[in-house]
Amino acid sequence: MLTPFARSSVPLMPATIIVGVDDSPRSEDAIALARALADAAGAEVLAVCAFPYDDNPEAHFNLAMRPLLQELADATLEKLCEPLTEDARVRRLAVADLSPARALERVAREEDAALIVVGSSHAGRHAHLHPGSTAERLLQGAPCPVALAPLGYRLRPHLELQRISVGYDASADGARALSAGLLVARAAGAPLRVIRVFTLDWPVPPSMLAVPGYVRLMPAAEEAAREDLERTVAALPKDVWAEPAFVHGDPAHQLAVESEVADLLVIGSRGYGPLKAVLLGGVSGAVARTAACPLLILPHGADASLDALFASDLRETTDTDGGVSLSAGGSAGVRLAT
């Protein structure tokens, strides 16, 4: 069972959202999404532009070209960050690196960033996600959550986060995704929709088909999953309006359908692999290539993925079951009850 919990109250400096930019419209999409998230979280934005140069002397790059390339990167940052100039918490950084993804990862670690935001490839469908080479590399090991902006996101009539959806299952990473969605919804003043997809067809190796009996008791499994979802949503703090949505079908397809009406979809990474790193699995990978709204992907096994970004003053109280609940105004995550 999942129950609400609060994190300790610690005054924090504004968290940092890193946005990767180059001289392309997709970077304008990333800037627009970073601004929406920064406005909701009260965070600062660090725009990073990598220019193609290797400072390693053994690489034998032309030293005379370095200031010219950096000047072009600085000009790109100045132009693309113009929509952010009204916000005082904006920084710009031009980085010498042949790999934009590596540059973003390195800066994220150095800055202890709370989030990396990137745009979609120009080769994708308009208004849908299609990770380019930089996003693909980030989605295979980023040290913090990654948010992807759909192609053409900057052109949408409203960029506010008015409806947050979360892909949930009864796992530790599912609980972390729900915790993150709750934090975003509270900060944005938006309703939260918690989606659990129940798969009726379970793949069975052909060699096992001759075994008599049922591999899975579907009615019992469905009832347990539905009850877990309803119980989990009912236990969430009441300062955020939340609704459960129990649907049948393929998880990747159903989450992509949900993205058609959501302003932000929050999902977890693959359920195994390196801890505290974004690593796409079958469902998250498919959603990252088909979703129609911004997608926020959490690292596997990171307990406080978005706490620094959406932190607020907390007050803890102990509930009758020995867990921790929230008094009014607190910021919550979700944990497995013991």
C-alpha positions as CSV (number, residue, x, y, z in Angstrom):
1,M,0.0,0.0,0.0
2,L,1.1,3.6,-0.7
3,T,0.8,6.3,1.9
4,P,1.7,10.0,1.8
5,F,4.9,11.2,3.4
6,A,6.7,14.5,3.8
7,R,10.4,15.4,3.5
8,S,12.3,17.4,6.0
9,S,12.0,21.1,6.0
10,V,15.3,22.7,4.8
11,P,15.6,26.2,3.3
12,L,16.9,25.8,-0.2
13,M,18.3,28.0,-2.9
14,P,16.4,28.0,-6.2
15,A,17.0,24.8,-8.1
16,T,18.5,24.8,-11.5
17,I,16.9,23.7,-14.7
18,I,19.3,23.1,-17.6
19,V,18.1,23.6,-21.1
20,G,20.1,22.5,-24.1
21,V,20.1,24.9,-27.0
22,D,21.5,25.2,-30.5
23,D,20.5,27.5,-33.4
24,S,17.3,25.7,-34.3
25,P,13.5,25.9,-33.7
26,R,13.5,22.8,-31.5
27,S,15.6,24.8,-29.0
28,E,12.9,27.4,-28.9
29,D,10.5,24.5,-28.0
30,A,12.9,23.5,-25.2
31,I,13.2,27.1,-24.0
32,A,9.4,27.4,-23.9
33,L,9.0,24.2,-21.8
34,A,11.9,25.2,-19.5
35,R,10.2,28.6,-18.9
36,A,6.8,26.9,-18.0
37,L,8.5,24.6,-15.5
38,A,10.7,27.3,-14.0
39,D,7.7,29.6,-13.6
40,A,5.8,26.8,-11.7
41,A,8.9,25.9,-9.6
42,G,10.4,29.3,-9.0
43,A,13.7,27.8,-10.4
44,E,16.5,29.4,-12.3
45,V,17.3,28.4,-15.9
46,L,20.8,27.7,-17.1
47,A,20.9,27.6,-21.0
48,V,23.8,25.6,-22.3
49,C,25.1,25.7,-25.8
50,A,27.9,23.3,-26.8
51,F,30.3,24.4,-29.6
52,P,32.4,21.9,-31.5
53,Y,35.9,22.2,-30.0
54,D,38.1,19.9,-28.0
55,D,40.4,21.6,-25.4
56,N,42.6,18.5,-25.1
57,P,46.0,19.5,-26.7
58,E,46.4,16.0,-28.0
59,A,43.3,16.5,-30.2
60,H,45.2,19.2,-32.1
61,F,42.3,21.6,-32.6
62,N,43.0,25.0,-34.1
63,L,43.3,27.3,-31.1
64,A,42.6,30.4,-33.2
65,M,39.1,29.0,-34.0
66,R,38.0,28.6,-30.4
67,P,37.1,32.3,-29.6
68,L,35.2,32.5,-32.9
69,L,33.2,29.3,-32.1
70,Q,32.5,30.5,-28.6
71,E,31.3,33.9,-29.9
72,L,28.8,32.1,-32.2
73,A,27.6,30.0,-29.3
74,D,27.2,33.1,-27.1
75,A,25.2,34.8,-29.9
76,T,23.0,31.8,-30.1
77,L,22.4,31.8,-26.4
78,E,21.6,35.6,-26.5
79,K,19.1,35.2,-29.2
80,L,17.3,32.1,-28.0
81,C,17.2,33.2,-24.4
82,E,15.3,36.4,-25.2
83,P,11.9,35.0,-24.1
84,L,13.5,34.4,-20.7
85,T,15.0,37.9,-20.2
86,E,12.0,39.0,-18.1
87,D,13.2,36.4,-15.5
88,A,16.2,37.5,-13.5
89,R,17.1,33.9,-12.7
90,V,18.6,33.0,-16.2
91,R,22.2,32.2,-16.9
92,R,23.9,31.3,-20.1
93,L,26.9,29.0,-20.6
94,A,28.8,28.2,-23.8
95,V,30.7,24.9,-23.5
96,A,33.5,23.5,-25.7
97,D,32.5,19.9,-26.4
98,L,32.1,17.7,-29.5
99,S,29.1,16.0,-27.9
100,P,26.2,18.2,-26.8
101,A,24.7,15.4,-24.7
102,R,28.0,14.9,-22.9
103,A,28.2,18.6,-22.2
104,L,24.7,18.7,-20.8
105,E,25.4,15.7,-18.5
106,R,28.7,17.2,-17.3
107,V,27.1,20.6,-16.5
108,A,24.2,18.9,-14.8
109,R,26.5,17.1,-12.5
110,E,28.6,20.2,-11.8
111,E,25.6,22.3,-11.1
112,D,23.7,19.5,-9.3
113,A,20.8,20.3,-11.6
114,A,17.3,19.3,-10.8
115,L,16.2,18.8,-14.5
116,I,17.5,18.8,-18.1
117,V,15.1,20.0,-20.8
118,V,15.7,19.4,-24.5
119,G,13.6,19.6,-27.7
120,S,12.6,17.0,-30.3
121,S,14.2,16.2,-33.6
122,H,13.1,18.2,-36.7
123,A,12.5,14.8,-38.3
124,G,9.5,14.0,-36.1
125,R,5.8,14.7,-36.5
126,H,4.6,18.2,-35.6
127,A,3.3,18.5,-32.0
128,H,4.7,15.1,-31.1
129,L,7.9,13.9,-29.4
130,H,10.8,12.5,-31.4
131,P,14.1,12.4,-29.6
132,G,17.1,13.5,-31.6
133,S,20.6,12.3,-31.1
134,T,21.2,14.5,-28.1
135,A,18.0,13.5,-26.4
136,E,18.6,9.8,-27.1
137,R,22.0,9.9,-25.4
138,L,20.6,11.8,-22.4
139,L,17.9,9.2,-22.1
140,Q,20.5,6.5,-21.6
141,G,22.1,7.8,-18.5
142,A,21.3,11.3,-17.5
143,P,22.0,12.0,-13.8
144,C,18.7,13.8,-13.2
145,P,15.1,13.9,-14.7
146,V,14.9,14.8,-18.3
147,A,12.0,16.7,-19.9
148,L,11.3,16.5,-23.6
149,A,9.4,19.2,-25.5
150,P,7.3,18.2,-28.6
151,L,8.1,19.6,-32.0
152,G,6.3,23.0,-32.3
153,Y,5.6,23.3,-28.6
154,R,6.5,27.0,-28.6
155,L,3.6,27.6,-31.0
156,R,0.9,26.3,-28.7
157,P,-1.8,28.8,-27.7
158,H,-1.1,28.2,-24.0
159,L,2.0,27.0,-22.3
160,E,0.8,26.8,-18.8
161,L,0.7,23.4,-17.0
162,Q,-3.0,23.0,-16.6
163,R,-3.3,19.2,-16.4
164,I,-0.7,16.8,-15.1
165,S,-0.8,13.1,-15.9
166,V,1.2,10.3,-14.3
167,G,1.9,6.8,-15.5
168,Y,1.6,4.7,-12.3
169,D,2.1,1.1,-11.3
170,A,2.6,-0.6,-7.9
171,S,6.4,-0.4,-8.0
172,A,9.0,1.8,-6.3
173,D,9.6,3.7,-9.5
174,G,5.8,4.0,-10.0
175,A,5.6,5.6,-6.6
176,R,8.4,8.0,-7.4
177,A,6.6,9.0,-10.6
178,L,3.5,9.7,-8.6
179,S,5.4,11.7,-6.1
180,A,6.9,13.8,-8.9
181,G,3.6,14.3,-10.6
182,L,2.1,15.4,-7.2
183,L,4.9,18.0,-6.7
184,V,4.4,19.4,-10.2
185,A,0.6,19.5,-9.9
186,R,0.8,21.3,-6.6
187,A,3.3,23.9,-7.9
188,A,1.3,24.6,-11.0
189,G,-2.1,24.6,-9.3
190,A,-3.2,21.9,-11.7
191,P,-5.3,18.7,-11.3
192,L,-3.5,15.4,-11.3
193,R,-4.6,12.3,-13.3
194,V,-3.1,9.0,-12.1
195,I,-3.2,6.4,-14.9
196,R,-2.7,2.7,-14.4
197,V,-2.8,0.5,-17.5
198,F,-3.8,-3.1,-17.0
199,T,-2.5,-5.5,-19.6
200,L,-4.9,-8.4,-20.4
201,D,-2.5,-10.3,-22.6
202,W,0.6,-11.5,-21.0
203,P,3.4,-12.9,-23.2
204,V,4.2,-16.6,-22.6
205,P,7.1,-18.4,-24.3
206,P,5.8,-21.1,-26.8
207,S,7.6,-23.8,-24.8
208,M,5.3,-23.1,-21.8
209,L,2.0,-23.3,-23.7
210,A,1.8,-27.1,-23.1
211,V,1.6,-26.6,-19.3
212,P,-2.0,-26.9,-18.1
213,G,-3.6,-24.2,-16.1
214,Y,-3.5,-20.4,-16.0
215,V,-0.3,-18.4,-15.9
216,R,-2.1,-15.4,-14.4
217,L,-5.4,-15.2,-12.7
218,M,-6.7,-12.2,-14.6
219,P,-9.9,-11.3,-12.6
220,A,-8.0,-11.4,-9.3
221,A,-5.0,-9.4,-10.8
222,E,-7.3,-6.8,-12.3
223,E,-9.3,-6.3,-9.1
224,A,-6.1,-6.0,-7.0
225,A,-4.6,-3.5,-9.4
226,R,-7.8,-1.4,-9.5
227,E,-8.1,-1.4,-5.7
228,D,-4.4,-0.4,-5.3
229,L,-4.9,2.6,-7.7
230,E,-8.0,3.8,-5.9
231,R,-6.5,3.4,-2.5
232,T,-3.3,5.2,-3.5
233,V,-5.1,8.2,-5.0
234,A,-7.5,8.4,-2.1
235,A,-4.4,8.6,0.3
236,L,-2.8,11.6,-1.6
237,P,-2.8,15.0,0.1
238,K,-6.1,16.8,-0.4
239,D,-4.6,20.1,-1.5
240,V,-4.2,18.7,-5.0
241,W,-7.3,17.4,-6.9
242,A,-6.4,14.0,-8.1
243,E,-8.4,11.3,-10.0
244,P,-7.6,7.7,-10.8
245,A,-7.9,6.3,-14.3
246,F,-7.8,2.5,-14.7
247,V,-7.6,1.5,-18.4
248,H,-6.9,-1.7,-20.3
249,G,-4.5,-2.2,-23.1
250,D,-0.9,-1.7,-24.1
251,P,0.8,0.7,-21.6
252,A,2.8,2.6,-24.2
253,H,-0.3,3.1,-26.4
254,Q,-2.6,4.2,-23.6
255,L,-0.1,6.6,-22.2
256,A,0.4,8.1,-25.7
257,V,-3.4,8.5,-25.9
258,E,-3.4,10.3,-22.5
259,S,-0.7,12.6,-23.8
260,E,-3.2,14.0,-26.3
261,V,-5.1,15.8,-23.5
262,A,-2.3,16.3,-20.9
263,D,0.0,19.3,-20.6
264,L,2.7,17.2,-19.0
265,L,3.1,13.4,-18.7
266,V,5.3,12.0,-15.9
267,I,6.7,8.5,-16.2
268,G,9.6,6.5,-14.6
269,S,12.6,4.9,-16.3
270,R,13.3,1.2,-16.8
271,G,12.7,-0.7,-13.6
272,Y,16.3,-2.1,-13.5
273,G,19.8,-0.9,-14.4
274,P,22.0,1.8,-12.9
275,L,20.5,3.6,-9.9
276,K,19.9,7.4,-10.2
277,A,20.2,7.4,-14.0
278,V,17.5,7.9,-16.7
279,L,17.4,4.6,-18.7
280,L,14.6,4.0,-21.1
281,G,12.7,0.7,-21.1
282,G,10.2,-0.7,-23.5
283,V,7.2,1.4,-22.3
284,S,9.1,4.7,-21.6
285,G,11.0,4.4,-24.8
286,A,7.9,4.0,-26.9
287,V,6.1,6.8,-25.1
288,A,9.2,9.1,-25.7
289,R,8.7,8.6,-29.4
290,T,4.9,9.0,-29.7
291,A,3.7,11.4,-27.0
292,A,1.9,14.6,-28.0
293,C,2.7,16.6,-24.8
294,P,5.9,17.3,-22.9
295,L,7.3,14.2,-21.2
296,L,9.1,14.2,-17.9
297,I,11.2,11.0,-17.3
298,L,12.6,10.2,-13.9
299,P,15.9,8.4,-13.1
300,H,15.6,4.9,-11.8
301,G,16.0,4.6,-8.1
302,A,16.3,8.3,-7.2
303,D,14.3,8.9,-4.1
304,A,14.1,12.7,-4.4
305,S,14.1,13.3,-8.1
306,L,12.2,16.5,-8.1
307,D,12.2,17.5,-4.5
308,A,14.8,20.2,-4.9
309,L,13.0,21.7,-7.9
310,F,9.5,21.8,-6.3
311,A,10.5,22.1,-2.6
312,S,8.4,24.1,-0.2
313,D,8.1,24.5,3.6
314,L,7.1,21.2,5.1
315,R,5.5,20.2,8.4
316,E,5.5,16.6,9.4
317,T,3.0,14.7,11.5
318,T,2.8,11.1,12.4
319,D,-0.3,9.2,11.4
320,T,-2.0,6.4,13.3
321,D,-0.3,3.7,11.3
322,G,3.2,5.0,12.2
323,G,3.8,6.6,8.7
324,V,4.3,10.2,8.0
325,S,1.5,12.5,6.7
326,L,1.3,16.2,5.8
327,S,-0.2,19.2,7.5
328,A,-1.7,21.9,5.2
329,G,0.8,23.5,2.9
330,G,3.3,20.6,2.9
331,S,4.9,19.1,-0.1
332,A,4.6,15.4,-0.4
333,G,6.0,12.3,-2.0
334,V,4.8,8.8,-1.8
335,R,6.3,5.8,-0.1
336,L,5.5,2.1,0.3
337,A,3.9,1.5,3.6
338,T,5.6,-1.1,5.9
